[in-house]
Amino acid sequence: MNMKSVSRIASSAALMLAVSAGTQAASLLVNGSFESTTQGSGSWAVYNSVSGWTTTFGPGIEIRNNVAGTAQDGNNFVELDSHPSPGNSWMAQTFNSPGATLDVSYWYAARSDTGPTTNGIEVWLNGLNVGGMFSPGDTGLGSNNTAWTLYTATLLGVAGSNTLEFRAVGTAETLGGSLDNVTVEAVPLPGSLGLLGAGLAALGFARRRRAS
């Protein structure tokens, strides 16, 4: 095998890995930052559904724009302890993944001037409570930290259809924690890494043959 052929193999493998990584980096969710809803600054409203997300329990999905806080990303963010009282709501989105291993992240902030017991939000994947797997901790349960905090976890879903759900579980009095910038990314398949490794190994082998 000549050097030009081997170089092409390695370059192709690297390109395929780069394309794969670039594709996987895109979130599998629709409307993870809740910007698809037109919500005027200083206003809020409760919706049964918004682009990508559906209410699975309770009054609905409360979208806010510059009310009791500001968005972490864009203009809109969500509170699930929605109006009218008792307000605890759940919302979910079903998405397709090319692989079973998922990197899931979201930003959470407790509502200001409230106690920890009102701000609870649980995270569920495919009907299982996975909130305890998130870093940096308890996914906001019992929190009074009003600064936006990023929560991340690598979770085992399925290749195909998955459902991610958030559930408000604090005191149901229309005052609760906030969510924004939710993403799910499929972990890159090992096969892409193997292809790159094979190309680089072939390149190294050709170099050794040339040197000998």
C-alpha positions as CSV (number, residue, x, y, z in Angstrom):
1,M,0.0,0.0,0.0
2,N,1.5,3.3,-1.0
3,M,1.6,6.4,1.2
4,K,-1.0,8.3,-0.8
5,S,-3.5,5.5,-0.4
6,V,-2.9,5.2,3.3
7,S,-3.1,8.9,3.8
8,R,-6.4,8.9,2.1
9,I,-7.6,6.2,4.4
10,A,-6.5,8.1,7.5
11,S,-7.9,11.4,6.2
12,S,-11.3,9.7,5.4
13,A,-11.4,8.1,8.8
14,A,-10.7,11.4,10.5
15,L,-13.3,13.2,8.4
16,M,-15.9,10.6,9.2
17,L,-15.1,10.9,12.9
18,A,-15.4,14.7,12.7
19,V,-18.7,14.5,10.8
20,S,-20.0,11.9,13.3
21,A,-18.9,14.1,16.3
22,G,-20.4,17.2,14.7
23,T,-23.7,15.3,14.1
24,Q,-23.8,13.9,17.6
25,A,-23.1,17.3,19.2
26,A,-26.5,18.5,18.0
27,S,-29.2,18.1,20.6
28,L,-31.8,15.4,19.8
29,L,-34.5,17.5,21.4
30,V,-36.7,20.1,19.8
31,N,-37.0,23.5,21.4
32,G,-34.8,22.8,24.4
33,S,-34.6,26.4,25.3
34,F,-38.3,27.1,24.8
35,E,-37.8,29.9,22.4
36,S,-40.3,28.6,19.9
37,T,-43.1,30.3,21.9
38,T,-43.6,34.0,21.4
39,Q,-43.7,35.4,24.9
40,G,-43.4,39.2,25.4
41,S,-40.8,40.5,27.8
42,G,-42.3,40.9,31.3
43,S,-45.0,38.3,30.6
44,W,-45.8,34.7,31.3
45,A,-48.5,32.2,30.1
46,V,-49.4,28.6,30.7
47,Y,-49.6,26.2,27.8
48,N,-50.9,22.6,27.5
49,S,-48.1,22.1,24.9
50,V,-45.3,24.0,23.3
51,S,-43.1,23.0,20.4
52,G,-41.6,19.6,21.3
53,W,-43.0,19.5,24.8
54,T,-46.4,18.2,26.1
55,T,-48.0,18.5,29.5
56,T,-48.3,15.0,31.1
57,F,-49.8,16.1,34.4
58,G,-51.2,19.3,36.0
59,P,-52.2,22.7,34.7
60,G,-49.5,23.0,32.0
61,I,-46.1,24.4,31.0
62,E,-45.5,28.0,32.3
63,I,-43.4,30.0,29.9
64,R,-41.8,33.1,31.3
65,N,-39.9,36.0,29.7
66,N,-38.2,38.3,32.2
67,V,-40.6,37.4,35.1
68,A,-39.2,36.3,38.5
69,G,-35.9,35.8,36.8
70,T,-34.3,35.9,33.4
71,A,-33.6,33.0,31.0
72,Q,-30.2,31.2,31.0
73,D,-30.4,30.9,27.2
74,G,-32.4,33.2,24.9
75,N,-35.5,34.9,26.4
76,N,-37.8,32.2,27.6
77,F,-37.6,29.7,30.4
78,V,-40.0,27.3,32.1
79,E,-41.6,26.9,35.6
80,L,-43.6,23.7,36.2
81,D,-45.3,24.8,39.4
82,S,-47.9,26.5,37.2
83,H,-51.1,28.4,37.6
84,P,-53.8,27.9,38.7
85,S,-53.1,26.4,42.2
86,P,-52.3,23.6,43.0
87,G,-49.9,24.0,40.2
88,N,-47.4,21.2,40.0
89,S,-47.1,20.0,36.4
90,W,-45.1,17.6,34.4
91,M,-43.8,17.9,30.9
92,A,-42.2,15.4,28.5
93,Q,-40.7,15.1,25.1
94,T,-40.2,11.9,23.1
95,F,-37.1,11.8,20.8
96,N,-35.2,9.4,18.7
97,S,-31.6,8.4,19.3
98,P,-29.2,6.5,17.1
99,G,-27.6,4.9,20.2
100,A,-28.6,4.0,23.7
101,T,-26.1,6.1,25.6
102,L,-27.2,9.7,26.1
103,D,-25.6,12.8,27.5
104,V,-28.4,14.8,29.1
105,S,-28.1,18.3,30.5
106,Y,-30.3,21.1,31.7
107,W,-30.0,24.4,33.6
108,Y,-31.9,24.8,36.9
109,A,-32.5,27.7,39.2
110,A,-34.6,27.9,42.4
111,R,-37.2,30.7,42.6
112,S,-36.1,33.7,44.6
113,D,-37.7,34.5,47.9
114,T,-39.0,30.9,48.4
115,G,-37.9,28.0,50.6
116,P,-36.3,24.8,49.4
117,T,-39.4,22.8,49.8
118,T,-41.2,24.5,46.9
119,N,-38.5,24.1,44.2
120,G,-38.4,20.4,43.7
121,I,-38.1,19.0,40.1
122,E,-37.5,15.3,39.3
123,V,-36.0,14.0,36.0
124,W,-37.4,10.9,34.4
125,L,-36.1,8.9,31.4
126,N,-38.4,6.2,29.9
127,G,-40.5,6.0,33.0
128,L,-37.5,5.8,35.5
129,N,-36.5,8.5,37.9
130,V,-32.9,9.2,37.0
131,G,-32.5,12.6,38.8
132,G,-30.1,11.1,41.3
133,M,-27.6,10.4,38.6
134,F,-27.0,14.1,37.7
135,S,-24.0,16.1,38.7
136,P,-23.6,18.3,40.7
137,G,-26.1,16.7,43.0
138,D,-29.8,16.3,43.6
139,T,-31.1,18.0,40.4
140,G,-32.5,20.9,42.4
141,L,-34.6,18.9,44.9
142,G,-34.7,21.1,48.1
143,S,-32.5,23.8,46.6
144,N,-32.7,27.5,47.4
145,N,-29.8,28.5,45.0
146,T,-31.3,31.1,42.6
147,A,-28.3,31.1,40.3
148,W,-28.6,29.1,37.1
149,T,-26.7,25.8,37.6
150,L,-25.9,23.2,34.9
151,Y,-26.8,19.6,35.7
152,T,-25.4,16.8,33.5
153,A,-25.6,13.0,33.4
154,T,-24.7,10.2,31.0
155,L,-27.7,7.9,31.0
156,L,-28.6,4.6,29.4
157,G,-31.7,4.9,27.2
158,V,-32.4,2.9,24.1
159,A,-31.5,3.1,20.4
160,G,-34.7,4.5,19.0
161,S,-37.6,6.2,20.8
162,N,-36.9,7.7,24.3
163,T,-39.0,10.0,26.5
164,L,-37.5,12.7,28.8
165,E,-39.8,14.1,31.5
166,F,-39.5,16.8,34.1
167,R,-41.9,16.7,37.1
168,A,-42.5,19.5,39.6
169,V,-42.6,17.8,43.0
170,G,-42.3,20.7,45.5
171,T,-45.1,22.4,47.4
172,A,-47.8,23.0,44.9
173,E,-48.6,26.7,45.3
174,T,-47.6,28.1,41.8
175,L,-44.1,29.0,43.0
176,G,-41.3,26.6,41.9
177,G,-38.0,26.0,40.3
178,S,-37.0,27.1,36.8
179,L,-35.7,25.1,33.8
180,D,-33.9,26.2,30.6
181,N,-31.5,25.0,27.9
182,V,-32.3,21.3,28.0
183,T,-30.2,19.1,25.7
184,V,-29.8,15.5,24.9
185,E,-26.9,14.3,22.8
186,A,-26.1,10.7,21.6
187,V,-22.7,9.5,22.7
188,P,-20.5,9.0,19.6
189,L,-20.4,5.3,18.5
190,P,-17.2,3.4,19.2
191,G,-17.2,2.3,15.6
192,S,-16.2,5.8,14.4
193,L,-13.3,5.8,16.8
194,G,-12.3,2.4,15.6
195,L,-12.3,3.5,12.0
196,L,-10.0,6.4,12.8
197,G,-7.7,4.1,14.7
198,A,-7.5,1.7,11.8
199,G,-6.6,4.5,9.5
200,L,-3.9,5.8,11.7
201,A,-2.6,2.3,12.3
202,A,-2.4,1.7,8.6
203,L,-0.5,4.9,8.2
204,G,2.0,3.9,10.8
205,F,2.5,0.5,9.2
206,A,3.2,2.1,5.8
207,R,5.7,4.4,7.4
208,R,7.5,1.5,9.0
209,R,7.6,-0.4,5.7
210,R,9.0,2.6,3.9
211,A,11.6,3.1,6.6
212,S,12.7,-0.5,6.3
